[in-house]
Amino acid sequence: MKKLFLFSLFISGYCFSQIPNGYYNTAQGLSGNNLKVALHNIIKNHTQLSYANLWTAFQQTDKKTNGKVWDMYSFNPSGAQPYEYTFITNQCGNYNSEGDCYNREHTWPQSWFNQVAGPVSDLFHVYPTDGDVNGKRSDFPYGNVSSASWTSMNGGKLGPCTNAGYNLTVFEPINEYKGDLARGYFYMSTRYYSEDATWSTSDATNKSTILPWQLNVLLQWHHQDPVSAKEIARNNKIYYTYQNNRNPFIDNPQWADSIWVSAVNGFKEETKFSASFSIYPNPANNYFEIINKSSAAQDHLIQIKTIEGKLIEEMTVFLESAKRIDCSTWASGVYFISVSNSTSRANFKFVKVD
């Protein structure tokens, strides 16, 4: 969000309040996982809304200056609006195309947490959005798209991910709201830390833990799109009127780096290391080669496991250019292969065919 919104938001009557004195006292001076645990303890046990009450809450938390629904999937920050929604009147219902009605978008998809109480109605990640765009986004992760298979009226895109570590379908919102959505994810990972036993996994998350490739995307968005007046006002409204907890990463944006940047740096190193190797052919029936594409020849540990996790081969080799592996006696199926040295590890999936 751009700073030019500050003035219009304040004069439009949005609630602006200071962070309560002492709210974050127990988190001061901490970093890494210690900080995450402290923040979790501060923001847990929030007042839970019913799922139905989200419709009413949206009228306070997501209202534009003209009184219309603030839909981040349709709002155009630099020109005419493709469409606008009136609260209650345009509430979904059924929809057939973009512009029909608005519904409740779980930016952290419900399938990722099995629709359990708490996150299902947590305002810090649920927003009013166009029903059709919400449906197109489905439960795809967020990411950057270069070649869109579908584009919304305000420029949101669906297509293959261009970020390192993931190449399947993702949804990319417009730049105006990338930081908003990233900070919602940081909140979710912190608020439900250690309370996620019944959650599912996804291509972007392991229960409430955000996977490194997705973290890399979200931290970039967090820095590219700083905290806006819209987010500050919404944070305060949720705290004072509805949930009695706050999003720490709106109040203190630097805490996202403190908790997660080391994980992302490790992921970047792993990604760089993985790019130095390849497996060919894959699939194969008699043999394949682990190819070292880098100029660094040194000892590497190669481990091969079945899909059930059983170790079937382990060897330390001086990997100069390539290592041939005989797989002729293996049962057909999927195998996991890791190549590692003293500092890094690359992981591959190999398919043995008859």
C-alpha positions as a Markdown table, in Angstrom:
| # | Residue | x | y | z |
|---|---|---|---|---|
| 1 | Met | 0.0 | 0.0 | 0.0 |
| 2 | Lys | 1.2 | 3.5 | -0.8 |
| 3 | Lys | 1.8 | 6.3 | 1.7 |
| 4 | Leu | -0.7 | 8.5 | -0.1 |
| 5 | Phe | -3.5 | 6.6 | 1.5 |
| 6 | Leu | -2.5 | 7.8 | 5.0 |
| 7 | Phe | -4.3 | 11.2 | 4.7 |
| 8 | Ser | -7.5 | 9.9 | 3.1 |
| 9 | Leu | -7.8 | 7.1 | 5.6 |
| 10 | Phe | -7.4 | 9.3 | 8.6 |
| 11 | Ile | -10.0 | 11.9 | 7.6 |
| 12 | Ser | -12.4 | 9.2 | 6.5 |
| 13 | Gly | -12.9 | 8.2 | 10.2 |
| 14 | Tyr | -10.8 | 5.1 | 10.4 |
| 15 | Cys | -10.0 | 4.2 | 14.0 |
| 16 | Phe | -6.4 | 4.9 | 14.8 |
| 17 | Ser | -5.0 | 4.0 | 18.2 |
| 18 | Gln | -1.7 | 3.4 | 19.7 |
| 19 | Ile | -0.4 | -0.1 | 20.6 |
| 20 | Pro | -1.4 | -0.6 | 24.3 |
| 21 | Asn | 1.3 | 0.2 | 26.7 |
| 22 | Gly | 3.3 | -2.9 | 27.6 |
| 23 | Tyr | 1.5 | -5.1 | 25.1 |
| 24 | Tyr | 4.8 | -6.5 | 23.7 |
| 25 | Asn | 7.0 | -6.2 | 26.8 |
| 26 | Thr | 7.7 | -9.9 | 27.1 |
| 27 | Ala | 9.0 | -10.0 | 23.5 |
| 28 | Gln | 11.5 | -7.2 | 23.8 |
| 29 | Gly | 15.1 | -8.1 | 23.2 |
| 30 | Leu | 14.3 | -11.6 | 21.8 |
| 31 | Ser | 15.0 | -13.0 | 18.3 |
| 32 | Gly | 14.5 | -16.2 | 16.3 |
| 33 | Asn | 12.2 | -18.9 | 17.6 |
| 34 | Asn | 12.3 | -17.4 | 21.1 |
| 35 | Leu | 10.7 | -14.3 | 19.7 |
| 36 | Lys | 8.1 | -16.3 | 17.9 |
| 37 | Val | 7.2 | -18.2 | 21.1 |
| 38 | Ala | 6.9 | -15.0 | 23.0 |
| 39 | Leu | 4.6 | -13.4 | 20.4 |
| 40 | His | 2.5 | -16.5 | 20.3 |
| 41 | Asn | 1.9 | -16.3 | 24.0 |
| 42 | Ile | 0.9 | -12.6 | 23.7 |
| 43 | Ile | -1.6 | -13.1 | 20.9 |
| 44 | Lys | -3.1 | -16.5 | 21.7 |
| 45 | Asn | -6.4 | -17.0 | 23.4 |
| 46 | His | -8.0 | -14.3 | 21.3 |
| 47 | Thr | -11.8 | -13.8 | 21.2 |
| 48 | Gln | -13.2 | -16.0 | 18.5 |
| 49 | Leu | -15.9 | -14.8 | 16.2 |
| 50 | Ser | -18.4 | -17.1 | 14.7 |
| 51 | Tyr | -18.0 | -17.7 | 11.0 |
| 52 | Ala | -21.3 | -16.0 | 10.3 |
| 53 | Asn | -20.3 | -12.9 | 12.3 |
| 54 | Leu | -17.5 | -12.2 | 9.8 |
| 55 | Trp | -20.1 | -10.6 | 7.5 |
| 56 | Thr | -20.9 | -8.0 | 10.1 |
| 57 | Ala | -17.2 | -7.5 | 11.1 |
| 58 | Phe | -16.2 | -6.8 | 7.5 |
| 59 | Gln | -18.5 | -3.7 | 7.6 |
| 60 | Gln | -16.0 | -2.2 | 10.1 |
| 61 | Thr | -12.7 | -3.8 | 9.2 |
| 62 | Asp | -12.8 | -3.7 | 5.4 |
| 63 | Lys | -14.8 | -0.5 | 4.4 |
| 64 | Lys | -13.5 | 1.9 | 1.8 |
| 65 | Thr | -13.7 | 5.6 | 2.2 |
| 66 | Asn | -16.9 | 5.6 | 0.0 |
| 67 | Gly | -18.5 | 3.0 | 2.3 |
| 68 | Lys | -18.1 | 0.1 | -0.2 |
| 69 | Val | -16.4 | -3.2 | 0.4 |
| 70 | Trp | -12.6 | -3.0 | 0.4 |
| 71 | Asp | -11.9 | -6.1 | -1.8 |
| 72 | Met | -8.2 | -6.5 | -2.3 |
| 73 | Tyr | -8.7 | -8.9 | -5.2 |
| 74 | Ser | -10.6 | -6.3 | -7.2 |
| 75 | Phe | -9.5 | -2.8 | -6.0 |
| 76 | Asn | -7.6 | -0.8 | -8.6 |
| 77 | Pro | -5.2 | 1.7 | -6.9 |
| 78 | Ser | -4.5 | 3.7 | -10.0 |
| 79 | Gly | -7.7 | 4.1 | -11.9 |
| 80 | Ala | -11.4 | 3.3 | -12.3 |
| 81 | Gln | -12.7 | 0.4 | -10.3 |
| 82 | Pro | -13.7 | -2.6 | -12.4 |
| 83 | Tyr | -16.7 | -3.1 | -10.0 |
| 84 | Glu | -17.6 | -2.3 | -6.4 |
| 85 | Tyr | -19.7 | -4.1 | -3.8 |
| 86 | Thr | -22.3 | -2.9 | -1.3 |
| 87 | Phe | -22.2 | -4.6 | 2.1 |
| 88 | Ile | -25.0 | -7.2 | 2.6 |
| 89 | Thr | -26.6 | -6.3 | -0.7 |
| 90 | Asn | -23.9 | -8.0 | -2.8 |
| 91 | Gln | -23.0 | -10.7 | -0.4 |
| 92 | Cys | -22.6 | -14.2 | -2.0 |
| 93 | Gly | -24.7 | -16.5 | -2.6 |
| 94 | Asn | -23.9 | -18.0 | -5.9 |
| 95 | Tyr | -21.8 | -16.5 | -8.5 |
| 96 | Asn | -21.1 | -17.2 | -12.2 |
| 97 | Ser | -18.4 | -14.7 | -13.1 |
| 98 | Glu | -16.2 | -11.9 | -11.7 |
| 99 | Gly | -18.1 | -9.0 | -10.4 |
| 100 | Asp | -21.2 | -11.0 | -9.2 |
| 101 | Cys | -20.7 | -10.9 | -5.4 |
| 102 | Tyr | -18.2 | -11.0 | -2.5 |
| 103 | Asn | -17.5 | -13.8 | -0.1 |
| 104 | Arg | -15.1 | -14.7 | 2.7 |
| 105 | Glu | -11.5 | -15.4 | 1.4 |
| 106 | His | -9.3 | -17.5 | 3.7 |
| 107 | Thr | -5.9 | -16.3 | 2.4 |
| 108 | Trp | -4.4 | -19.3 | 4.4 |
| 109 | Pro | -6.8 | -21.8 | 2.7 |
| 110 | Gln | -9.2 | -23.8 | 4.9 |
| 111 | Ser | -7.9 | -27.1 | 3.5 |
| 112 | Trp | -4.5 | -26.3 | 5.0 |
| 113 | Phe | -5.9 | -26.3 | 8.6 |
| 114 | Asn | -8.8 | -28.7 | 8.1 |
| 115 | Gln | -11.4 | -26.0 | 8.8 |
| 116 | Val | -10.8 | -26.1 | 12.6 |
| 117 | Ala | -12.3 | -23.5 | 14.9 |
| 118 | Gly | -10.1 | -20.5 | 15.5 |
| 119 | Pro | -8.4 | -19.9 | 12.2 |
| 120 | Val | -11.6 | -20.5 | 10.3 |
| 121 | Ser | -12.9 | -17.1 | 11.5 |
| 122 | Asp | -9.7 | -15.3 | 12.3 |
| 123 | Leu | -10.0 | -11.8 | 10.8 |
| 124 | Phe | -6.3 | -11.4 | 10.4 |
| 125 | His | -6.3 | -13.7 | 7.4 |
| 126 | Val | -10.0 | -13.7 | 6.3 |
| 127 | Tyr | -11.0 | -10.8 | 3.9 |
| 128 | Pro | -14.1 | -10.0 | 1.8 |
| 129 | Thr | -13.2 | -10.7 | -1.8 |
| 130 | Asp | -14.9 | -11.3 | -5.1 |
| 131 | Gly | -16.4 | -14.8 | -5.1 |
| 132 | Asp | -15.1 | -15.7 | -8.6 |
| 133 | Val | -11.5 | -14.5 | -8.0 |
| 134 | Asn | -11.6 | -16.3 | -4.6 |
| 135 | Gly | -12.7 | -19.5 | -6.4 |
| 136 | Lys | -10.0 | -19.1 | -9.1 |
| 137 | Arg | -7.4 | -18.7 | -6.4 |
| 138 | Ser | -8.7 | -21.8 | -4.7 |
| 139 | Asp | -6.1 | -23.3 | -2.4 |
| 140 | Phe | -3.1 | -22.4 | -4.6 |
| 141 | Pro | -0.1 | -20.9 | -2.7 |
| 142 | Tyr | 1.0 | -17.3 | -3.3 |
| 143 | Gly | 3.9 | -16.6 | -5.6 |
| 144 | Asn | 5.1 | -14.6 | -8.6 |
| 145 | Val | 3.8 | -15.4 | -12.0 |
| 146 | Ser | 5.4 | -14.5 | -15.3 |
| 147 | Ser | 3.1 | -16.2 | -17.8 |
| 148 | Ala | -0.5 | -16.0 | -16.5 |
| 149 | Ser | -3.1 | -18.6 | -17.4 |
| 150 | Trp | -5.8 | -16.3 | -16.0 |
| 151 | Thr | -5.9 | -12.6 | -15.0 |
| 152 | Ser | -8.5 | -10.9 | -12.8 |
| 153 | Met | -9.9 | -7.4 | -13.7 |
| 154 | Asn | -7.5 | -5.7 | -11.3 |
| 155 | Gly | -4.4 | -7.6 | -12.4 |
| 156 | Gly | -4.3 | -10.6 | -10.0 |
| 157 | Lys | -2.7 | -13.6 | -11.8 |
| 158 | Leu | -2.9 | -17.4 | -11.8 |
| 159 | Gly | 0.0 | -19.3 | -13.4 |
| 160 | Pro | 3.2 | -21.3 | -12.8 |
| 161 | Cys | 5.5 | -20.0 | -10.1 |
| 162 | Thr | 8.7 | -18.3 | -11.0 |
| 163 | Asn | 10.2 | -18.4 | -7.5 |
| 164 | Ala | 13.0 | -20.8 | -6.6 |
| 165 | Gly | 11.9 | -24.0 | -5.0 |
| 166 | Tyr | 8.4 | -24.3 | -6.6 |
| 167 | Asn | 7.2 | -24.4 | -10.2 |
| 168 | Leu | 3.5 | -25.3 | -9.9 |
| 169 | Thr | 0.5 | -23.1 | -10.0 |
| 170 | Val | 0.3 | -20.0 | -7.7 |
| 171 | Phe | -1.8 | -16.9 | -7.3 |
| 172 | Glu | -0.1 | -13.5 | -7.5 |
| 173 | Pro | -2.1 | -10.5 | -6.1 |
| 174 | Ile | -1.4 | -7.0 | -7.3 |
| 175 | Asn | 1.7 | -5.3 | -5.7 |
| 176 | Glu | -0.6 | -3.0 | -3.6 |
| 177 | Tyr | -1.5 | -5.9 | -1.3 |
| 178 | Lys | 1.4 | -8.3 | -1.3 |
| 179 | Gly | 2.8 | -7.1 | 2.0 |
| 180 | Asp | -0.7 | -7.2 | 3.6 |
| 181 | Leu | -1.1 | -10.9 | 2.7 |
| 182 | Ala | 2.5 | -11.7 | 3.7 |
| 183 | Arg | 2.0 | -10.2 | 7.2 |
| 184 | Gly | -1.2 | -12.2 | 7.5 |
| 185 | Tyr | 0.7 | -15.4 | 6.9 |
| 186 | Phe | 3.4 | -14.4 | 9.5 |
| 187 | Tyr | 0.5 | -13.8 | 12.0 |
| 188 | Met | -1.0 | -17.2 | 11.3 |
| 189 | Ser | 2.2 | -19.1 | 11.7 |
| 190 | Thr | 2.8 | -17.3 | 15.0 |
| 191 | Arg | -0.7 | -17.3 | 16.4 |
| 192 | Tyr | -1.2 | -21.0 | 15.9 |
| 193 | Tyr | 2.3 | -22.2 | 16.6 |
| 194 | Ser | 2.1 | -25.4 | 18.7 |
| 195 | Glu | -1.7 | -25.4 | 18.3 |
| 196 | Asp | -1.7 | -27.1 | 14.9 |
| 197 | Ala | -1.8 | -30.8 | 15.6 |
| 198 | Thr | -4.9 | -31.3 | 13.5 |
| 199 | Trp | -3.8 | -29.1 | 10.6 |
| 200 | Ser | -2.9 | -30.5 | 7.2 |
| 201 | Thr | 0.2 | -29.9 | 5.1 |
| 202 | Ser | 0.3 | -28.2 | 1.7 |
| 203 | Asp | 2.8 | -27.3 | -1.0 |
| 204 | Ala | 3.5 | -24.1 | 1.0 |
| 205 | Thr | 3.1 | -25.1 | 4.6 |
| 206 | Asn | 3.7 | -27.9 | 7.1 |
| 207 | Lys | 0.9 | -27.4 | 9.5 |
| 208 | Ser | 1.4 | -23.8 | 10.8 |
| 209 | Thr | 5.1 | -23.7 | 9.6 |
| 210 | Ile | 5.6 | -21.8 | 6.4 |
| 211 | Leu | 7.9 | -23.7 | 4.0 |
| 212 | Pro | 11.2 | -22.0 | 3.1 |
| 213 | Trp | 10.3 | -21.4 | -0.6 |
| 214 | Gln | 7.0 | -19.7 | 0.5 |
| 215 | Leu | 8.8 | -17.7 | 3.2 |
| 216 | Asn | 11.2 | -16.4 | 0.6 |
| 217 | Val | 8.3 | -15.1 | -1.5 |
| 218 | Leu | 6.5 | -13.6 | 1.5 |
| 219 | Leu | 9.6 | -11.8 | 3.0 |
| 220 | Gln | 10.2 | -10.2 | -0.4 |
| 221 | Trp | 6.6 | -9.0 | -0.5 |
| 222 | His | 6.8 | -7.9 | 3.1 |
| 223 | His | 9.7 | -5.5 | 2.2 |
| 224 | Gln | 8.4 | -4.4 | -1.2 |
| 225 | Asp | 5.0 | -3.4 | 0.2 |
| 226 | Pro | 5.5 | -1.8 | 3.6 |
| 227 | Val | 2.8 | -1.5 | 6.3 |
| 228 | Ser | 0.0 | 0.8 | 5.2 |
| 229 | Ala | -2.6 | 3.0 | 7.0 |
| 230 | Lys | -5.2 | 0.5 | 5.9 |
| 231 | Glu | -3.4 | -2.3 | 7.7 |
| 232 | Ile | -2.9 | -0.2 | 10.8 |
| 233 | Ala | -6.5 | 0.8 | 11.0 |
| 234 | Arg | -7.7 | -2.8 | 10.4 |
| 235 | Asn | -5.2 | -4.1 | 13.1 |
| 236 | Asn | -6.6 | -1.6 | 15.6 |
| 237 | Lys | -10.3 | -2.3 | 14.7 |
| 238 | Ile | -9.7 | -6.1 | 15.1 |
| 239 | Tyr | -8.0 | -5.6 | 18.5 |
| 240 | Tyr | -10.4 | -3.1 | 20.1 |
| 241 | Thr | -13.7 | -4.3 | 18.6 |
| 242 | Tyr | -13.5 | -8.0 | 17.8 |
| 243 | Gln | -10.6 | -10.3 | 18.7 |
| 244 | Asn | -8.6 | -8.5 | 21.4 |
| 245 | Asn | -5.3 | -9.5 | 19.8 |
| 246 | Arg | -3.0 | -7.8 | 17.3 |
| 247 | Asn | -0.8 | -8.7 | 14.3 |
| 248 | Pro | 2.7 | -8.2 | 15.7 |
| 249 | Phe | 4.1 | -7.9 | 12.1 |
| 250 | Ile | 2.0 | -4.8 | 11.4 |
| 251 | Asp | 3.1 | -3.2 | 14.7 |
| 252 | Asn | 6.7 | -4.3 | 14.4 |
| 253 | Pro | 7.6 | -5.2 | 10.8 |
| 254 | Gln | 11.2 | -5.9 | 11.7 |
| 255 | Trp | 10.2 | -9.0 | 13.7 |
| 256 | Ala | 9.5 | -11.0 | 10.5 |
| 257 | Asp | 13.2 | -10.8 | 9.5 |
| 258 | Ser | 14.3 | -11.6 | 13.1 |
| 259 | Ile | 12.3 | -14.8 | 13.1 |
| 260 | Trp | 12.5 | -16.1 | 9.5 |
| 261 | Val | 15.4 | -14.6 | 7.5 |
| 262 | Ser | 17.9 | -17.2 | 8.7 |
| 263 | Ala | 15.6 | -20.0 | 7.4 |
| 264 | Val | 15.3 | -18.2 | 4.1 |
| 265 | Asn | 19.1 | -17.7 | 3.8 |
| 266 | Gly | 19.5 | -21.4 | 4.4 |
| 267 | Phe | 16.9 | -22.2 | 1.8 |
| 268 | Lys | 18.8 | -20.0 | -0.7 |
| 269 | Glu | 22.0 | -21.8 | -0.1 |
| 270 | Glu | 20.2 | -25.2 | -0.5 |
| 271 | Thr | 18.7 | -24.1 | -3.7 |
| 272 | Lys | 22.0 | -22.9 | -5.1 |
| 273 | Phe | 23.6 | -26.2 | -4.0 |
| 274 | Ser | 20.8 | -28.3 | -5.6 |
| 275 | Ala | 21.2 | -26.5 | -8.9 |
| 276 | Ser | 24.8 | -27.9 | -9.0 |
| 277 | Phe | 23.5 | -31.4 | -9.5 |
| 278 | Ser | 21.1 | -33.3 | -11.7 |
| 279 | Ile | 20.0 | -36.9 | -12.3 |
| 280 | Tyr | 19.9 | -38.4 | -15.8 |
| 281 | Pro | 18.0 | -40.3 | -17.0 |
| 282 | Asn | 15.0 | -40.0 | -14.8 |
| 283 | Pro | 13.0 | -42.3 | -14.9 |
| 284 | Ala | 15.4 | -45.1 | -15.7 |
| 285 | Asn | 15.4 | -48.9 | -15.6 |
| 286 | Asn | 19.0 | -50.0 | -15.5 |
| 287 | Tyr | 21.2 | -47.1 | -14.3 |
| 288 | Phe | 21.3 | -43.4 | -13.9 |
| 289 | Glu | 24.0 | -40.8 | -13.2 |
| 290 | Ile | 24.3 | -38.1 | -10.6 |
| 291 | Ile | 25.9 | -35.3 | -12.5 |
| 292 | Asn | 28.0 | -32.6 | -10.8 |
| 293 | Lys | 27.5 | -29.5 | -12.9 |
| 294 | Ser | 29.7 | -27.3 | -10.6 |
| 295 | Ser | 33.4 | -26.9 | -10.9 |
| 296 | Ala | 33.9 | -28.0 | -7.2 |
| 297 | Ala | 35.0 | -31.7 | -7.0 |
| 298 | Gln | 34.9 | -33.0 | -3.4 |
| 299 | Asp | 33.7 | -35.8 | -1.2 |
| 300 | His | 29.9 | -36.1 | -1.1 |
| 301 | Leu | 27.6 | -38.4 | 0.8 |
| 302 | Ile | 25.0 | -40.1 | -1.4 |
| 303 | Gln | 22.0 | -41.6 | 0.3 |
| 304 | Ile | 19.2 | -43.5 | -1.5 |
| 305 | Lys | 15.9 | -44.2 | 0.3 |
| 306 | Thr | 12.6 | -45.9 | -0.6 |
| 307 | Ile | 9.4 | -43.9 | -0.5 |
| 308 | Glu | 8.8 | -45.5 | 2.9 |
| 309 | Gly | 12.1 | -44.0 | 4.2 |
| 310 | Lys | 14.2 | -47.2 | 4.2 |
| 311 | Leu | 17.8 | -46.6 | 3.4 |
| 312 | Ile | 18.9 | -49.0 | 0.6 |
| 313 | Glu | 22.3 | -47.5 | -0.4 |
| 314 | Glu | 24.8 | -45.1 | 1.2 |
| 315 | Met | 28.2 | -44.1 | -0.1 |
| 316 | Thr | 30.8 | -41.4 | 0.1 |
| 317 | Val | 32.3 | -40.6 | -3.3 |
| 318 | Phe | 34.7 | -38.0 | -4.7 |
| 319 | Leu | 32.2 | -36.5 | -7.1 |
| 320 | Glu | 34.1 | -34.9 | -9.8 |
| 321 | Ser | 31.8 | -35.0 | -12.8 |
| 322 | Ala | 29.3 | -37.9 | -12.5 |
| 323 | Lys | 28.6 | -41.0 | -10.5 |
| 324 | Arg | 26.8 | -43.9 | -12.2 |
| 325 | Ile | 24.3 | -45.8 | -10.0 |
| 326 | Asp | 23.1 | -49.3 | -10.9 |
| 327 | Cys | 19.4 | -49.6 | -10.3 |
| 328 | Ser | 18.7 | -52.7 | -12.3 |
| 329 | Thr | 17.8 | -54.8 | -9.3 |
| 330 | Trp | 15.5 | -52.2 | -7.6 |
| 331 | Ala | 11.8 | -52.7 | -7.5 |
| 332 | Ser | 9.9 | -50.2 | -9.7 |
| 333 | Gly | 8.7 | -47.2 | -7.9 |
| 334 | Val | 9.7 | -43.8 | -6.4 |
| 335 | Tyr | 13.0 | -43.3 | -4.6 |
| 336 | Phe | 14.5 | -40.3 | -2.8 |
| 337 | Ile | 18.1 | -39.4 | -3.3 |
| 338 | Ser | 20.2 | -36.9 | -1.3 |
| 339 | Val | 23.6 | -35.6 | -2.2 |
| 340 | Ser | 25.3 | -33.7 | 0.7 |
| 341 | Asn | 28.7 | -32.4 | 1.8 |
| 342 | Ser | 29.6 | -30.9 | 5.2 |
| 343 | Thr | 27.5 | -27.7 | 4.6 |
| 344 | Ser | 24.7 | -28.4 | 2.2 |
| 345 | Arg | 22.2 | -31.0 | 0.9 |
| 346 | Ala | 20.4 | -31.5 | -2.4 |
| 347 | Asn | 17.4 | -33.8 | -2.6 |
| 348 | Phe | 15.9 | -35.5 | -5.7 |
| 349 | Lys | 13.0 | -37.8 | -6.5 |
| 350 | Phe | 13.9 | -40.7 | -8.8 |
| 351 | Val | 11.5 | -43.1 | -10.6 |
| 352 | Lys | 12.6 | -46.7 | -11.3 |
| 353 | Val | 10.7 | -48.3 | -14.2 |
| 354 | Asp | 10.8 | -51.8 | -15.5 |
